[in-house]
Structures are given as C-alpha cells and as structure tokens.
Amino acid sequence: MVVLGLPIWIESGVFDNVIQLHIRLESNNNEEIVRKYGQSLKALYRKGFRLINYAMDACEVRNSNQPYLHRADLLLQKQDLELEVSPICG
C-alpha cells in the first residue's frame, strides 16, 4: 500500500529532484489510512509540493455508512523552482 511507503520515500530524499507527483489515494474507509495520507501530504508540502489538481473517483458514491470517499487522484507540483522559459514563449 502506497501510504505506508510515502513517509520512507519522503525522508529518504527520493523526491528532491521530482517536479510533479501523482498520488492515488485509496483509504478503504479506514480512518488511520486517511490520517497517514494527511501526514504524508503535510511532509510533501514542507518539501515545496503544492496541490495543483485533484479528482475524486467519479464511479464512487458515498453513503451514510462510509464517512470518506475511498479513492482520489492528486497532482502535486514543486513550487520552489525557477523554471526556464523557452525563448519561443517570450
């Protein structure tokens, strides 16, 4: 499960040279997993990543027995970069 590996990857520095990152959240309606994803997202935020897009699973319907949606896609981008602009773009 990705949520278990994220803290290890973040601390190892593996994302230091990454500009964009896609994460598929899968909570399985488990509050502890939701909390771990939240902690990992905070750690990524401290590394300069910002949420630029997200999409909830369009096929999933939440009901009263399910406090969280199970799946979502997150797109994060590192914002502390000085990007080179092509001369073509002006």
N, C-alpha and C positions, 0 to 999 in steps of 0.2 A: 504494500500500500504506500503510495507516494507520500502521504502525510507523515509517515514515520521516518522517511529518508530526508525530507526537506531540512530539518534543523542541522543534520550532519553535513549536508551539502553546503548550506549557508555558512556554517562555521569553518568549513574546510577552505573556503575562498574560491570554490569552483565557479561561482557566478561573478567573480571580479571582472572578467573580460566579456561578460554577456551583456548585450544591449537590450534585447527583447526576450521575454519569457512568457510562455503559455502554460497555465496550470489548469488541470481538470480537477475540480473539487468534487469529491464523492463522499458524502457524510454518512450514508447508510443509516440516517436518522439517529446518529449516535452523538450525544452532546459532547463527549470527550474528544471525539474526532473533530467536531466543529471548533472546539477550543484550541486544539493543536494547529489547525489551519490558521486560526486567528493569530496565534503566537508566531507562526512562520511568516505570515504576511507582514506583521509588525517588524520582524527582523529584516525582511526584504525592503521594507520602507526605510529603515535605518541605513541600508546599503545604497539608497538612492533610487530604488524602483518605485514607480507610481502606476496606479491602475489607469489604463487608458481605454479599456473596453471590457465589457463582460456580457455574457449571455446566459440566461437560465435555460435549462433543458426544456424546450418547447413541448415535448411529449409528456412531461410530468405534470401531474395535477396534485396540488396539496389538499389534504383533507384534515378534519379535526383530530385524527389520530397521529398526525405527522407534523410536528412543530417546525421542521426545517424542510426545505426542498433538498432533495438528495444530490443533485448534480448541477454544476455550473461551470462555465469556461471563463477564465480570467486571462487577460492580456496585460502584462506589466512591461514598462519600458524604463530604462535607467535615464534619469533626468539630469544628472550632473555631468553630462557630456558636452563638449564643444564639438559639434558636428561640422564637418567641412561641407560647404555648399558648392556644388558644381558651378563653374563659370557660365555654363549654359543657362543656369537658373537666375543668374544675375547676382 
